[in-house]
Amino acid sequence: MDKLEIDIVQEIGGWGFNLQTLSSQVKGKDVDEIHIPINSFGGSVVEGLAAYQYIKALSPRTQSNIIGYAMSMGTVVALAADHVTMPRNAYFMIHEPWGVGVGDSEDMESTAQILESMADQLADIYAEHSNLTKDQIRAMMKAETWMTGEEALAHGFIDELTDVAQIQASFDTSKYRNTPNALIMSNDKKSFLAKAREFFAANPEVDSVDDVVAANTALKADNEALKAKLSTAEQSETTLKAEKSQFEKDLQAANAKITTLEADKVGLEAKVTELSAQPAASHTDPGGSTGEGSESDDSEYKAWCLTERNAKWWAGLSQEEKDKYKK
């Protein structure tokens, strides 16, 4: 039995797989069976529908084998075959068609109508190749539904389960809202490996992963040392802030004391002025006799008492003490 294999492992439409690619591979081939391995995230609705109709019209028996995932129009092309197989851990995803519109509100409305018409046509195809109603299909499309091989078999989309396969995403998983974790992780792993290759290519002096690990360990140690220095600096900053706060309090207290002393000085100066304005008088002892000191001595004594240095001390003496000093 002669067989022909047609791989669909890229985008459908655009620079990927299209009707021309398909027809060029089939044209002139006299075969009994055509196998179509599929691992596609979908693509153009128009190209996908054209490929679907072309495969359905082929005379040889056709079998599509979903390798890792069939998404969007990839599922439609897969369903065109007479027999559809899929690994248990592969994915079958259906959703509403996407589109981009440019223009005014009427243009946008026209684009929306075209997308709705396409969605309705795709739902008819899915309903034909499953045990679900069209309404159920539309609900699943609106929800962006991902099915494993077992789920796709249960819904009648595929005919046979195959062995578990190693699956790796080759598309931007962030474009879809319900991408399974297994595909996201495989994509992350692929990105890591690509980055690792880029690293080794850009750093030829690095001989092995051990070198990278050693360098990473050294960087971690440097990072910890910098964190310790930062912590010490932050503690020093806290101490300096506390010392500054205390200094400002001490300065405030000193300024208050200076203000008080200046007020006392003003009061003492006023007192001196007042006493200086009083007339000189002779001093007598308690018995009424005149003191032995001369008038000149008495003036000098009074002046001494009125100096700024001694005025406050003199004001604090009792009269008896003052009389004693006068004698």
TORKOL-4160 file (C-alpha; in steps of 0.2 Angstrom, whole numbers, padded with zeros to 4 digits, m for minus):
327
<pt num="1" X="0000" Y="0000" Z="0000"/>
<pt num="2" X="0007" Y="0017" Z="m0005"/>
<pt num="3" X="0007" Y="0031" Z="0008"/>
<pt num="4" X="0010" Y="0049" Z="0007"/>
<pt num="5" X="0014" Y="0060" Z="0022"/>
<pt num="6" X="0010" Y="0078" Z="0023"/>
<pt num="7" X="0017" Y="0087" Z="0038"/>
<pt num="8" X="0007" Y="0102" Z="0045"/>
<pt num="9" X="0019" Y="0108" Z="0059"/>
<pt num="10" X="0018" Y="0127" Z="0057"/>
<pt num="11" X="0006" Y="0141" Z="0055"/>
<pt num="12" X="m0009" Y="0139" Z="0043"/>
<pt num="13" X="m0009" Y="0153" Z="0030"/>
<pt num="14" X="0003" Y="0167" Z="0029"/>
<pt num="15" X="0021" Y="0160" Z="0027"/>
<pt num="16" X="0016" Y="0143" Z="0034"/>
<pt num="17" X="0006" Y="0129" Z="0027"/>
<pt num="18" X="m0008" Y="0134" Z="0015"/>
<pt num="19" X="m0019" Y="0127" Z="0001"/>
<pt num="20" X="m0005" Y="0129" Z="m0012"/>
<pt num="21" X="0007" Y="0119" Z="m0001"/>
<pt num="22" X="m0006" Y="0105" Z="0001"/>
<pt num="23" X="m0010" Y="0103" Z="m0017"/>
<pt num="24" X="0008" Y="0104" Z="m0023"/>
<pt num="25" X="0012" Y="0089" Z="m0012"/>
<pt num="26" X="m0004" Y="0079" Z="m0017"/>
<pt num="27" X="m0004" Y="0083" Z="m0035"/>
<pt num="28" X="0002" Y="0069" Z="m0046"/>
<pt num="29" X="0004" Y="0056" Z="m0032"/>
<pt num="30" X="m0005" Y="0039" Z="m0034"/>
<pt num="31" X="m0007" Y="0033" Z="m0017"/>
<pt num="32" X="m0019" Y="0023" Z="m0006"/>
<pt num="33" X="m0017" Y="0032" Z="0010"/>
<pt num="34" X="m0012" Y="0050" Z="0016"/>
<pt num="35" X="m0005" Y="0053" Z="0033"/>
<pt num="36" X="m0006" Y="0071" Z="0040"/>
<pt num="37" X="0004" Y="0074" Z="0056"/>
<pt num="38" X="m0002" Y="0090" Z="0064"/>
<pt num="39" X="0006" Y="0101" Z="0077"/>
<pt num="40" X="m0001" Y="0118" Z="0073"/>
<pt num="41" X="m0007" Y="0133" Z="0084"/>
<pt num="42" X="m0019" Y="0137" Z="0069"/>
<pt num="43" X="m0019" Y="0153" Z="0058"/>
<pt num="44" X="m0030" Y="0159" Z="0044"/>
<pt num="45" X="m0048" Y="0154" Z="0045"/>
<pt num="46" X="m0049" Y="0156" Z="0026"/>
<pt num="47" X="m0034" Y="0145" Z="0022"/>
<pt num="48" X="m0039" Y="0133" Z="0035"/>
<pt num="49" X="m0057" Y="0131" Z="0028"/>
<pt num="50" X="m0049" Y="0129" Z="0010"/>
<pt num="51" X="m0037" Y="0115" Z="0017"/>
<pt num="52" X="m0052" Y="0107" Z="0026"/>
<pt num="53" X="m0062" Y="0106" Z="0010"/>
<pt num="54" X="m0048" Y="0100" Z="0000"/>
<pt num="55" X="m0043" Y="0086" Z="0011"/>
<pt num="56" X="m0061" Y="0080" Z="0013"/>
<pt num="57" X="m0062" Y="0079" Z="m0006"/>
<pt num="58" X="m0047" Y="0068" Z="m0008"/>
<pt num="59" X="m0050" Y="0050" Z="m0014"/>
<pt num="60" X="m0036" Y="0041" Z="m0004"/>
<pt num="61" X="m0040" Y="0037" Z="0014"/>
<pt num="62" X="m0034" Y="0051" Z="0025"/>
<pt num="63" X="m0028" Y="0050" Z="0043"/>
<pt num="64" X="m0023" Y="0065" Z="0053"/>
<pt num="65" X="m0011" Y="0062" Z="0068"/>
<pt num="66" X="m0011" Y="0076" Z="0081"/>
<pt num="67" X="0007" Y="0076" Z="0088"/>
<pt num="68" X="0007" Y="0088" Z="0102"/>
<pt num="69" X="m0007" Y="0101" Z="0100"/>
<pt num="70" X="m0020" Y="0106" Z="0087"/>
<pt num="71" X="m0027" Y="0123" Z="0090"/>
<pt num="72" X="m0040" Y="0134" Z="0082"/>
<pt num="73" X="m0039" Y="0131" Z="0063"/>
<pt num="74" X="m0027" Y="0117" Z="0067"/>
<pt num="75" X="m0041" Y="0107" Z="0074"/>
<pt num="76" X="m0052" Y="0110" Z="0059"/>
<pt num="77" X="m0039" Y="0104" Z="0047"/>
<pt num="78" X="m0037" Y="0088" Z="0058"/>
<pt num="79" X="m0055" Y="0085" Z="0057"/>
<pt num="80" X="m0055" Y="0084" Z="0038"/>
<pt num="81" X="m0047" Y="0067" Z="0039"/>
<pt num="82" X="m0056" Y="0051" Z="0039"/>
<pt num="83" X="m0048" Y="0045" Z="0055"/>
<pt num="84" X="m0040" Y="0056" Z="0068"/>
<pt num="85" X="m0028" Y="0051" Z="0081"/>
<pt num="86" X="m0021" Y="0060" Z="0096"/>
<pt num="87" X="m0009" Y="0056" Z="0111"/>
<pt num="88" X="m0018" Y="0056" Z="0128"/>
<pt num="89" X="m0007" Y="0071" Z="0134"/>
<pt num="90" X="m0009" Y="0081" Z="0118"/>
<pt num="91" X="m0021" Y="0096" Z="0117"/>
<pt num="92" X="m0036" Y="0100" Z="0106"/>
<pt num="93" X="m0041" Y="0119" Z="0108"/>
<pt num="94" X="m0056" Y="0127" Z="0100"/>
<pt num="95" X="m0061" Y="0146" Z="0102"/>
<pt num="96" X="m0069" Y="0160" Z="0093"/>
<pt num="97" X="m0060" Y="0167" Z="0077"/>
<pt num="98" X="m0050" Y="0183" Z="0080"/>
<pt num="99" X="m0049" Y="0197" Z="0068"/>
<pt num="100" X="m0042" Y="0215" Z="0066"/>
<pt num="101" X="m0053" Y="0229" Z="0059"/>
<pt num="102" X="m0048" Y="0246" Z="0052"/>
<pt num="103" X="m0060" Y="0260" Z="0048"/>
<pt num="104" X="m0076" Y="0268" Z="0055"/>
<pt num="105" X="m0090" Y="0261" Z="0065"/>
<pt num="106" X="m0098" Y="0253" Z="0050"/>
<pt num="107" X="m0082" Y="0245" Z="0045"/>
<pt num="108" X="m0080" Y="0238" Z="0063"/>
<pt num="109" X="m0098" Y="0232" Z="0062"/>
<pt num="110" X="m0094" Y="0223" Z="0046"/>
<pt num="111" X="m0079" Y="0215" Z="0053"/>
<pt num="112" X="m0089" Y="0209" Z="0068"/>
<pt num="113" X="m0102" Y="0201" Z="0056"/>
<pt num="114" X="m0089" Y="0192" Z="0046"/>
<pt num="115" X="m0081" Y="0185" Z="0062"/>
<pt num="116" X="m0098" Y="0179" Z="0068"/>
<pt num="117" X="m0102" Y="0171" Z="0052"/>
<pt num="118" X="m0085" Y="0162" Z="0052"/>
<pt num="119" X="m0088" Y="0156" Z="0070"/>
<pt num="120" X="m0105" Y="0149" Z="0065"/>
<pt num="121" X="m0097" Y="0140" Z="0051"/>
<pt num="122" X="m0083" Y="0133" Z="0062"/>
<pt num="123" X="m0096" Y="0127" Z="0075"/>
<pt num="124" X="m0106" Y="0118" Z="0061"/>
<pt num="125" X="m0090" Y="0108" Z="0057"/>
<pt num="126" X="m0086" Y="0104" Z="0075"/>
<pt num="127" X="m0104" Y="0098" Z="0078"/>
<pt num="128" X="m0103" Y="0087" Z="0063"/>
<pt num="129" X="m0087" Y="0079" Z="0069"/>
<pt num="130" X="m0092" Y="0077" Z="0087"/>
<pt num="131" X="m0106" Y="0071" Z="0098"/>
<pt num="132" X="m0110" Y="0089" Z="0104"/>
<pt num="133" X="m0124" Y="0101" Z="0099"/>
<pt num="134" X="m0120" Y="0117" Z="0090"/>
<pt num="135" X="m0125" Y="0127" Z="0105"/>
<pt num="136" X="m0113" Y="0117" Z="0116"/>
<pt num="137" X="m0099" Y="0120" Z="0103"/>
<pt num="138" X="m0102" Y="0139" Z="0103"/>
<pt num="139" X="m0101" Y="0140" Z="0122"/>
<pt num="140" X="m0085" Y="0130" Z="0122"/>
<pt num="141" X="m0078" Y="0141" Z="0108"/>
<pt num="142" X="m0082" Y="0157" Z="0118"/>
<pt num="143" X="m0074" Y="0150" Z="0133"/>
<pt num="144" X="m0058" Y="0145" Z="0124"/>
<pt num="145" X="m0059" Y="0126" Z="0128"/>
<pt num="146" X="m0043" Y="0116" Z="0129"/>
<pt num="147" X="m0046" Y="0097" Z="0129"/>
<pt num="148" X="m0034" Y="0083" Z="0132"/>
<pt num="149" X="m0034" Y="0067" Z="0121"/>
<pt num="150" X="m0046" Y="0058" Z="0132"/>
<pt num="151" X="m0058" Y="0073" Z="0133"/>
<pt num="152" X="m0057" Y="0075" Z="0114"/>
<pt num="153" X="m0061" Y="0057" Z="0112"/>
<pt num="154" X="m0075" Y="0058" Z="0124"/>
<pt num="155" X="m0083" Y="0072" Z="0114"/>
<pt num="156" X="m0081" Y="0063" Z="0098"/>
<pt num="157" X="m0068" Y="0074" Z="0090"/>
<pt num="158" X="m0055" Y="0061" Z="0088"/>
<pt num="159" X="m0056" Y="0042" Z="0084"/>
<pt num="160" X="m0041" Y="0035" Z="0093"/>
<pt num="161" X="m0029" Y="0038" Z="0107"/>
<pt num="162" X="m0011" Y="0035" Z="0105"/>
<pt num="163" X="0004" Y="0034" Z="0117"/>
<pt num="164" X="0009" Y="0048" Z="0128"/>
<pt num="165" X="0021" Y="0060" Z="0118"/>
<pt num="166" X="0033" Y="0073" Z="0123"/>
<pt num="167" X="0025" Y="0090" Z="0120"/>
<pt num="168" X="0034" Y="0107" Z="0119"/>
<pt num="169" X="0025" Y="0123" Z="0114"/>
<pt num="170" X="0032" Y="0132" Z="0099"/>
<pt num="171" X="0020" Y="0147" Z="0100"/>
<pt num="172" X="0017" Y="0162" Z="0112"/>
<pt num="173" X="0007" Y="0155" Z="0126"/>
<pt num="174" X="0003" Y="0172" Z="0133"/>
<pt num="175" X="m0009" Y="0175" Z="0119"/>
<pt num="176" X="m0022" Y="0163" Z="0126"/>
<pt num="177" X="m0031" Y="0165" Z="0142"/>
<pt num="178" X="m0033" Y="0147" Z="0147"/>
<pt num="179" X="m0016" Y="0139" Z="0141"/>
<pt num="180" X="m0013" Y="0123" Z="0151"/>
<pt num="181" X="0002" Y="0124" Z="0163"/>
<pt num="182" X="0011" Y="0109" Z="0154"/>
<pt num="183" X="0012" Y="0120" Z="0138"/>
<pt num="184" X="0017" Y="0135" Z="0148"/>
<pt num="185" X="0031" Y="0126" Z="0157"/>
<pt num="186" X="0037" Y="0118" Z="0141"/>
<pt num="187" X="0038" Y="0135" Z="0133"/>
<pt num="188" X="0048" Y="0142" Z="0148"/>
<pt num="189" X="0060" Y="0127" Z="0147"/>
<pt num="190" X="0063" Y="0130" Z="0129"/>
<pt num="191" X="0066" Y="0149" Z="0132"/>
<pt num="192" X="0078" Y="0144" Z="0146"/>
<pt num="193" X="0088" Y="0132" Z="0134"/>
<pt num="194" X="0088" Y="0145" Z="0121"/>
<pt num="195" X="0095" Y="0158" Z="0133"/>
<pt num="196" X="0108" Y="0146" Z="0139"/>
<pt num="197" X="0114" Y="0143" Z="0121"/>
<pt num="198" X="0115" Y="0162" Z="0119"/>
<pt num="199" X="0125" Y="0163" Z="0135"/>
<pt num="200" X="0138" Y="0151" Z="0131"/>
<pt num="201" X="0139" Y="0158" Z="0113"/>
<pt num="202" X="0142" Y="0175" Z="0120"/>
<pt num="203" X="0154" Y="0169" Z="0134"/>
<pt num="204" X="0167" Y="0157" Z="0126"/>
<pt num="205" X="0178" Y="0158" Z="0141"/>
<pt num="206" X="0165" Y="0148" Z="0151"/>
<pt num="207" X="0169" Y="0130" Z="0148"/>
<pt num="208" X="0154" Y="0121" Z="0158"/>
<pt num="209" X="0139" Y="0123" Z="0168"/>
<pt num="210" X="0150" Y="0121" Z="0184"/>
<pt num="211" X="0159" Y="0138" Z="0179"/>
<pt num="212" X="0142" Y="0146" Z="0178"/>
<pt num="213" X="0137" Y="0139" Z="0195"/>
<pt num="214" X="0153" Y="0144" Z="0203"/>
<pt num="215" X="0151" Y="0162" Z="0196"/>
<pt num="216" X="0133" Y="0162" Z="0202"/>
<pt num="217" X="0139" Y="0157" Z="0220"/>
<pt num="218" X="0152" Y="0170" Z="0220"/>
<pt num="219" X="0139" Y="0183" Z="0215"/>
<pt num="220" X="0127" Y="0177" Z="0228"/>
<pt num="221" X="0141" Y="0179" Z="0241"/>
<pt num="222" X="0144" Y="0197" Z="0235"/>
<pt num="223" X="0126" Y="0200" Z="0236"/>
<pt num="224" X="0125" Y="0195" Z="0254"/>
<pt num="225" X="0140" Y="0205" Z="0258"/>
<pt num="226" X="0132" Y="0220" Z="0250"/>
<pt num="227" X="0116" Y="0217" Z="0260"/>
<pt num="228" X="0126" Y="0216" Z="0276"/>
<pt num="229" X="0134" Y="0233" Z="0272"/>
<pt num="230" X="0118" Y="0241" Z="0268"/>
<pt num="231" X="0111" Y="0235" Z="0285"/>
<pt num="232" X="0125" Y="0242" Z="0294"/>
<pt num="233" X="0123" Y="0258" Z="0285"/>
<pt num="234" X="0105" Y="0259" Z="0289"/>
<pt num="235" X="0109" Y="0256" Z="0307"/>
<pt num="236" X="0122" Y="0270" Z="0307"/>
<pt num="237" X="0109" Y="0281" Z="0299"/>
<pt num="238" X="0097" Y="0277" Z="0313"/>
<pt num="239" X="0110" Y="0281" Z="0326"/>
<pt num="240" X="0115" Y="0298" Z="0318"/>
<pt num="241" X="0097" Y="0303" Z="0316"/>
<pt num="242" X="0094" Y="0299" Z="0335"/>
<pt num="243" X="0110" Y="0309" Z="0339"/>
<pt num="244" X="0104" Y="0324" Z="0328"/>
<pt num="245" X="0088" Y="0324" Z="0337"/>
<pt num="246" X="0096" Y="0324" Z="0354"/>
<pt num="247" X="0108" Y="0338" Z="0349"/>
<pt num="248" X="0093" Y="0349" Z="0342"/>
<pt num="249" X="0084" Y="0346" Z="0359"/>
<pt num="250" X="0100" Y="0351" Z="0369"/>
<pt num="251" X="0102" Y="0366" Z="0357"/>
<pt num="252" X="0084" Y="0371" Z="0360"/>
<pt num="253" X="0087" Y="0370" Z="0379"/>
<pt num="254" X="0103" Y="0380" Z="0378"/>
<pt num="255" X="0094" Y="0394" Z="0368"/>
<pt num="256" X="0080" Y="0394" Z="0381"/>
<pt num="257" X="0093" Y="0396" Z="0395"/>
<pt num="258" X="0102" Y="0410" Z="0385"/>
<pt num="259" X="0085" Y="0419" Z="0384"/>
<pt num="260" X="0082" Y="0417" Z="0403"/>
<pt num="261" X="0099" Y="0424" Z="0407"/>
<pt num="262" X="0097" Y="0439" Z="0395"/>
<pt num="263" X="0081" Y="0443" Z="0404"/>
<pt num="264" X="0090" Y="0442" Z="0421"/>
<pt num="265" X="0103" Y="0453" Z="0414"/>
<pt num="266" X="0090" Y="0466" Z="0408"/>
<pt num="267" X="0082" Y="0465" Z="0426"/>
<pt num="268" X="0099" Y="0468" Z="0435"/>
<pt num="269" X="0104" Y="0482" Z="0424"/>
<pt num="270" X="0087" Y="0491" Z="0428"/>
<pt num="271" X="0090" Y="0488" Z="0446"/>
<pt num="272" X="0108" Y="0495" Z="0445"/>
<pt num="273" X="0101" Y="0510" Z="0436"/>
<pt num="274" X="0087" Y="0512" Z="0450"/>
<pt num="275" X="0100" Y="0512" Z="0464"/>
<pt num="276" X="0112" Y="0523" Z="0455"/>
<pt num="277" X="0098" Y="0536" Z="0454"/>
<pt num="278" X="0095" Y="0536" Z="0474"/>
<pt num="279" X="0105" Y="0550" Z="0484"/>
<pt num="280" X="0119" Y="0546" Z="0495"/>
<pt num="281" X="0116" Y="0544" Z="0514"/>
<pt num="282" X="0126" Y="0542" Z="0529"/>
<pt num="283" X="0126" Y="0525" Z="0538"/>
<pt num="284" X="0122" Y="0524" Z="0557"/>
<pt num="285" X="0123" Y="0510" Z="0569"/>
<pt num="286" X="0108" Y="0503" Z="0578"/>
<pt num="287" X="0112" Y="0515" Z="0593"/>
<pt num="288" X="0111" Y="0530" Z="0582"/>
<pt num="289" X="0129" Y="0535" Z="0581"/>
<pt num="290" X="0137" Y="0539" Z="0564"/>
<pt num="291" X="0148" Y="0526" Z="0557"/>
<pt num="292" X="0167" Y="0528" Z="0557"/>
<pt num="293" X="0169" Y="0527" Z="0539"/>
<pt num="294" X="0172" Y="0543" Z="0529"/>
<pt num="295" X="0159" Y="0550" Z="0516"/>
<pt num="296" X="0172" Y="0545" Z="0503"/>
<pt num="297" X="0173" Y="0527" Z="0509"/>
<pt num="298" X="0154" Y="0526" Z="0510"/>
<pt num="299" X="0153" Y="0531" Z="0492"/>
<pt num="300" X="0166" Y="0518" Z="0486"/>
<pt num="301" X="0157" Y="0504" Z="0497"/>
<pt num="302" X="0140" Y="0509" Z="0489"/>
<pt num="303" X="0148" Y="0508" Z="0471"/>
<pt num="304" X="0155" Y="0491" Z="0475"/>
<pt num="305" X="0138" Y="0485" Z="0480"/>
<pt num="306" X="0130" Y="0491" Z="0465"/>
<pt num="307" X="0142" Y="0483" Z="0452"/>
<pt num="308" X="0134" Y="0471" Z="0441"/>
<pt num="309" X="0144" Y="0457" Z="0448"/>
<pt num="310" X="0138" Y="0460" Z="0466"/>
<pt num="311" X="0121" Y="0467" Z="0465"/>
<pt num="312" X="0112" Y="0451" Z="0465"/>
<pt num="313" X="0122" Y="0444" Z="0479"/>
<pt num="314" X="0119" Y="0460" Z="0489"/>
<pt num="315" X="0101" Y="0460" Z="0486"/>
<pt num="316" X="0100" Y="0442" Z="0494"/>
<pt num="317" X="0107" Y="0448" Z="0511"/>
<pt num="318" X="0096" Y="0452" Z="0526"/>
<pt num="319" X="0097" Y="0469" Z="0533"/>
<pt num="320" X="0107" Y="0463" Z="0548"/>
<pt num="321" X="0120" Y="0456" Z="0536"/>
<pt num="322" X="0120" Y="0471" Z="0526"/>
<pt num="323" X="0123" Y="0482" Z="0542"/>
<pt num="324" X="0137" Y="0471" Z="0547"/>
<pt num="325" X="0146" Y="0472" Z="0531"/>
<pt num="326" X="0144" Y="0491" Z="0531"/>
<pt num="327" X="0153" Y="0492" Z="0547"/>
